[in-house]
Amino acid sequence: MIESEASRLARSLGLDFAIFRILHPQEQPQIICHGIEVSDARLVLESRLSDGSMLYQTVNRGQEMIIDDLERSEVNCPVPEIRSMVCLTVNWSERAYGCAVFGNRRLGGDLDLLYPILQVFCNHVATSLRNARLHQELMARSDILQGLYETTQALSSTLELKELLHTILQTARNLVSADNCYIFQLDPSRERLEAIAHITEDEIREVPVLRVGEGITGLVAHTGKGQLVVRADLDPRAITVPGTPDDDPSSIICVPLRSSDGLLGVMTLEKRPGIPFTRKQYELIELFSLQAAMAIHRASQYDKIRAYASNLQMYNVLLTHDVANFNVPIHGFLEMLIKDPKLDLRQRRYVRSALVQSDNISEVISDIRELSRLRSQMGEAPLETVNLVPILREAREDLLSNAVNEDVEAHIGSAPDTAMVMADASLKVLFHNLLAYAFKYGRGRPVEIDVMEHVDATGAWWRVRVMDAGKGIPDEQKEGMFKRFDRLDTVQGSDGYGLSMSVVGTLTDRYRGKVWVEDRVPGDPSKGASYNVIFPKIEDRATE
């Protein structure tokens, strides 16, 4: 556009030639000319002034000139046929975009009269250049935002490390026009760097490996400080990455990959001969290095969690299967022994104590198995309409049949024949744990059990209440009694109710109910506890 407009202007004003030297931020200056060869145009621009500076340098600094006769001026122009010229700065708001030279191969031409017109034209050119660069900058930033969006979307949608790193490298490579890109991970010994992702122009058959401190990449790993090497081919620290072509890169960007755990590796981009990397491009790669570090750190954490989960599964199997099998004959032999009439009271008390502990082991194993099952289901198993009354009675009878509870009295006072709720087979486990806790800490005193209707602002419920006359629950422990087990503190766990009551809380949540504990005698925790669990009431259609 500049060339055609300049040609039209020169012809309309009767000028023999027009020369523009346009500056570009990251490229070589561009020479546009009309009516003169490019080689001669370059000679004109590089004409020496009396102070030794070149013509284009002086004009770029804002010193414009009108020269009616070159032979009588301070400008030493090496193109002899040129006799007069006007030199103007192409600028906008004190920012130089280049310079322009208009002239004739003859004397005169009223250059003083043409100067204002040429100045307006140069201002127009500066405005056009400014708009073009703003558009270019806008498009570049749009590409950056699009790249960040794509890499962020990849980070949020997949855990596949290789896929993530390839997306990050490809985006970074496109944005800075790199030829080769690598992501090196620091090995556990912190002595070597191994490329875990790369995009290169030439095929690489062996995985590139570097020693820490070796080359620019190794230096970044050693110091933890990024490097922008504009001329890597002249830098004695630079080496060719093993396994890659022998051609030395002309420019390198190396940034460390960091996380809260420290240095994870290095991201390296190379450019072959051409326009070198800039500081802005280095800062851009720093942004993508954060995403690469996040991907590596997340993959590492995921591997740790997966290994931890595998170990937990192994421990769970050992506890709920092997230890349970070991405890079965122990419990059976103790039950037989406690009924032996040859035992005196002292011996029977010891056997009973061992039997209680064996029963505790069985309950812990049962609770762990139930919690593991509930966690694995994650609410997938459907609920069905069940009558909680016979299930409650069955849980009570099972506990009373245990030799450990032979001295316990537990009566179901008031209870309807039918109380329909949404639940599953684990409802018996809920009642079992609730009753077992009351039996265990009730100090051998009678336990009262009731089933009743309960209505509040949220709707109609069936309420099961279990009351003991034991040591009670301190007020500061009531609220957290039915928390999820993984949120309990060591004090609650050591009090003995952590696991079994956690099962009660988890199952109550599953059945969309509520559970709480209060004083049997309001205001006096020492008189015992009242355990309450309510379930949404379901109408029994069979009785309607």
N, C-alpha and C positions, 0 to 999 in steps of 0.2 A: 504494500500500500504506500509506504513512504517513497519508494522509487518512482511509482507512477505519478504521485502527487507532486514530487519534486521536479520531475521532467516537465509536467504541464506548467508548473509555476515558472521554471527557468525559460521555457519557450515564450510564455506570455509576457515576461519582463525583459526579454531580449538578452538573457544571460547565456554565456557559452557553456558553462558547466555548473554542477552542484554536487557537493560531497557531504555525506553524513557518516560520522563515526559514532555508532550506538554502543553504549556499555550494557552488558548483561551480567547479572549477579554471579552466575556460576559458569560462565562461558567466556570464550575469547571475544574481544570487541568485534563488531560487525561493521564492515565498510560498504556503504551503498552510494553509488555514483551515477551521474548522468552527464553525457558529453565529454567524458574523460575515461581513460583506461584505469583499471583498478590499481595497477602498478604505479602509474603517475599520481593517482589520488593518494596513495600511501606516501609517496615522496612529498606531496604538498603538505599533508598533515604532519609529517616529520621534519618540516623545514625548521632550521635553527634560527633562534632569535639572538640578539646581541649578547644576552646574558647566558647563552648556551642551552637554554631550555628549548624543547620542541614546541611547535605551534599548537598542537592539539592539547598539550599539557597546560599551556598558558590560558587558552580559551576555556578549557574545562574548569579552571579556577575562577572563571567569571570575567576575565579580561577580554572584552570583545573589541574588534578592530575593523576599521574601514581604511583600505589601502588603495589609493587611486593610482599609484605608480610604484610597483615593487622595486624597481631599480633604485629609487630614492628612499626606500624604507629600511627598517632594521631587520626585516625578514629576509633570510637567505634562501630563496626558493630554488630547488635544483631542477625545476621544469622551466626552461628559459622562455617558452612561448607565452607563458601566463604573465599578464601585465598588471591586472588589478583584481582585487577580491575583497569580500566582506566575510568576516569570521564571527560567528555567533554561538552562544552557549544554548544548548537544549536542556532546559531545566524546568522544574516545577517545585515551588515552595522551597527554594534553596537546595533542592536535590538535583544533582546533575545526572542527566541521562545520556550525555554525549556532547558533541559539538557539530557545527555545520559550517561549510565554506562554500560561498557562491562567488563566481568571478567571470572575467572575460579575458580573451587573448588580445585585447586591444586596450588602449587607454580610455579613460572617461567612462561613460555609461551612466552618469548620474547616480552613483552608488549611494550618495547621501540621501537622495530622495527615495531610493528603494529600500533603505535600511529598515524603516518602520514596518513595511509590508513583510520583509523577510523575517523580522523579529516576531510578528504575529504568527507567521507560518511555523516558525520554530516552537513557539508556545503551543500551537495546535499539535505539533508532533509530540512534544513532551506530554501533553494531556493524553494523547492516544497511547503512548508508551506506558504511562502511569496506569491507565485503565486496563491495559493488556496484562500488566504485571499483577495488578490487584486481582484480576480474573484468574490468572495463573496461580496466585497464592491461595485464592479461594478454592480452586479445584484441588490443589495439593492438600489443603487442610481437610477437604471433603474426603479425599482418598485416605488420609490418616484416620479420620473418624470412622470411615467404613471398615478399614483394616482393624482398628481397635474393637469395633462392634463384632466383626466376624470372629476374632480371636477370643473375645469375651464370651460370645455365644458358644464357641467350642469348649471353653473352660467349664461352662455351666451345664453342658449337655452330655459330656462323655468323660470317662476316667481312663480312656485308652491313651497312655502317655505318648507313644510314637505318633499317633494321629494328631494329638494336640501340638506337639513340638513341630511337626511338619507344617501344620497350618500357620503357626507363629513364624517359622523360618520363611515360608513362602511369601507371607504378607510383608515381612520386614525386607526381604530381598527385592520385592517389586517396588517398594516405596523408596528405596535408596539406590536402585539399579545396581545391586551387587552381583558379582559373578559366582562366588562361592560362599556358602554359609554353613557354619558348624555350631553345634551345641555340645560342649564337652562337660562331662560329669566328673567330679572329684571322687576318686575311689576311697573306700573306708580307711586305707592307710594314709591318705592325704599326701601321697607321693606321686600319683599318676593321674592323668586326665585322659578319659576315654570318650570318643565321639559317640553319643547316643542318638544323634540325629544330624543329617547333613543334606544339603542340596548343592550340587556342583555341576559345572558345565561338562566335565569329563567324568567318566565312570570310575568309581573307586572300588577296588576289589577287596581291600583289607580295611578293617576298622582303624581309623587314625588314632594313635596313642602318643601322648606327649608326657614328658616328665615335668613336674612342677618346677618352674624357674627356667624352662627351656623355651626359647623363642618369645615372641610378644605375648602369645596366649599363656604360656607357662609363667611369664613374669606377672601378668595380671592375677593369675591364681596365687602366686607367691605373695604379692603385695596387697591384693584386694582392691587395687585402684585401676579404673578403666584407662584405656589408651586409644587416642586417635592419632594414627601415624599417616601423615599425608603422603610421604614418599618412603614407603617401606622398602623399595628397591635400593635405597641409599642408606637404610638404617642397619648397622652391624648387628643389632639384636635379632633381626628378623631371620627366620629359617623357613624352609619349605616343610609343610606338614607331611610327615611320613605317610607314604601310600598315595600321595597326590602328585600330579604332574610337576615337573621340575621348574616350570615358569614361575619366577618370583612375582608376587603381587605388587602392584604399584601403590596401593593404599589399603589400610587395614583399620577396622573398628573392632575393638575388644572391650567387652563390658563384663564385670563380674555378676554372677547370679547368686543373690543372697536371700536368706530367709531368717526367721528368728533363731534358727539353729546354727547360723553361721554361713560360711561360703559353701555353695552347692556345686559350682562349676563356672564355666566361662562361655559366653556367646561371642563368636568371631565371624566377621563378614569381611570378604576380600573383594577387591576390584582390580582387574587387569588394566594395562595401560589405557589411559583416558583421563577424564576429569576426576580428580581425587574426591574423596569424601570430605564433607564440610562439618563444622561444629554443630549446625542444626541437625544434620543427619545423625551425628553421634548422639545427640540428646533424644532424638526420635527412637533410636535403637535402645536407649536406656529404658524407655517406656515398655517396649516389647520384652526386654529382658526381665522386667518385673513379672510379666505373665508367664514367661518360661520358668522362672524360679518358682512361681506359685504352682505350676503344673508338676515340676519335679518334686517339690516339697509335699504336695498333696498325694502324689503317687507313692512317695516314701511312707507317708503316714498311713495310707490305705494298706500298704503291704504289712505295716506293723499291726494295724487293727485286725487284718485278716489272720495274721499269725497268732495274735492274742486270742481271737475268737476260736481258732482251731484248738489252741491249748485249753481254753475254757470248755470246749466241747469234749475234749479228751478227759478233763477232770470231771466233768458232769457224768460221763459214761462210767468212769471208775467209781464215782461216789454212788450213783443211783443203781448201778448193776453189781459191781464187784463187792463193794462194802455192804450193800444191802444183802447180798447172798451170804456174806460172812456173819451178818448179824442175825439172820433167821434162825439158825440152829442155837446160837447163844440165847436168844430170847425164848425159844422153845424149851431148852434145858432148864432155864431159870424158872419158867412157869411150872414145870414138873417138880423142880426142887422145892419151890415155896409151899407146895401142897404136901410135902413129906412130913408125916406126923412125928418123925424122930427129931425134928429141929426144935430147939428151945427158942424162947422169945428173942434172945440176943442174936442167934444165928438167923432166925427168920427176918429180923430187921435188916441185917446185912444183905440177905438175898433180895429182899424187897427193894433196897436201895439200888442194887445192881440191876434189878428188873426195870426200875423207873428210868435209869440211865439208858438201858437198852431200848426202852420204849421211846425215849427222847431221840435217840439216834434214828429210829424208824420214822418218827414224825418229821425230823429234819430232812431225811432223804425223800420222804413223800412230798414235803413242801417244795423242795428243789425240783423234783420231777414235775410237779404241777405248775410251778412258775415257768419252767423251761417250756412246757407245752403251751402255756398261755402266750408267752413271748413269741414262740414260733408260729402260732396261729394268726396273731396280729388281727384278731377280730373276724377272721374269715369264716369260722364255723358258725352255722346258723343257730339261732335260739328257737325254742319251741314252748308252747304253753304247757306248764306242769303245775301239779298240786304240791305246794311246799310242805303241807302238814305231814303226810306219810314219810317224806324224805327226812324231815326233822326228827320224827320218831325213830326212824331207822338209824340215824347218826347217833342218837342218844343210846339206843340199845347196843350198838356196836361198842361204844365206849364203856358202858357199864359191864359188858362181858369180858373186858380186859382185866386181868388179875391186878393190874396196877390200881384200878378204880373200884376194887371190890368193897371198899368202905365208904364210897361216895353215894350220897342220896341226891337224886335229881328228878324232879316231878314236873310234868307239863300240866300247869294249872288250867288256864282257860285257853281253848283253841277250837276253832270251827272245824267241821269235817273237811271243808274245802276252802283253799286259799290259792287261787290261780295267779301265776306270774309267768313272765317270759324268762326262761333259764335253760340250762342243759344239765348233763350228768354231773358237772362239777359243783352243782348247788349243794350236794351232800358233803363235799370237801369243805365248803364254806362253813356249814353248820358244825361239822366235825371239829374244825380248828377253833371256832368260837366256843363250843362246849368244852373242848379239851383244855382250853386256857382257864375257863372258869373252874373246872374240876381241879386243875393243877394248883391254882393259887387261892382256892376257896377255903383253905385250912380245914378241910374235912367237914365243913358245915354244909347243910342242904343248899342245893342250887335250884332256883325257881325259873321255870321256862314258861313264857306266855306268847300266844299269837293273837293279834288283835287288829282291828281296822284303825287306820291313821289318816286323818285328813288335815291338810294345811293349804296355804295359799297356792301351792303349785299343783295340787290335785289329790287324788285318792290313792292310798298305799296299803299294803299289808306290812305290818310291823312284827318283827320277832324280837322279844326282849329276854335276855339271859341275865339273872342277878345272882351274885355270890355274896358271901359274908366274909370275904378274905381281907387281905391287907389294903385293898383298894389301889387306885391309880392316882398319883399326885397330879395336881392341876396342870403343872408345866409340861407333863408328858401326855396329857389326853389328846391334844390336837394332832400330834405327830405319830400317834400309835399305829395308824393304818396306812402310813406312807408306803410308797414303793420301796422295796428293800435296798435298791441301789442309791436311794436318797437318805437312808438312815445314817445316823452317826454311830460311833462305836459304843456310846453309853446305851442307846436304845437297843443295839444288837446284843449287848452283854446282859440286858435285863431279861432276855429270853423270849420276848414277844415279837422281835423284829421280823423273823421269817414267816411264822405262822400267821401273824396279823397282817403282814404284807400280802399274803395270799388272799385273806379275807377282803382287804381293800381292793385288790386287783379284780377279784371276781365280782364284788359289788359294783365297781365301775362298769364292768362288762355287762351286767344286768341292768344298768342305768338306775341303780339304787343309791342309797346313802347309808353310811355307817358312822357311828360315834359311840363314845363311852361317857358316862356321867356317874355321879355318886349315887349309890343305892339310897343313902340318906342324904338329901340335898344339903350341901355345905359341910359335910363331914366325910372326907375321903377315907378315913380309917375304918368306917363301918362296912366297906365293901364297894363293889362296882356294879353298874348296870350297863350291859352291852346291848346296843340297839342297832338293828339293820332293817331298812325298809325297802320294799320293791314296788314298782308301779302296779297297781291293782288291775287285773284282767277279769272282766265279767265272765262267769261260767255259763256259757250258752246252753249247756245241757240242762240247767235248772230253771231256765227262763220259761 
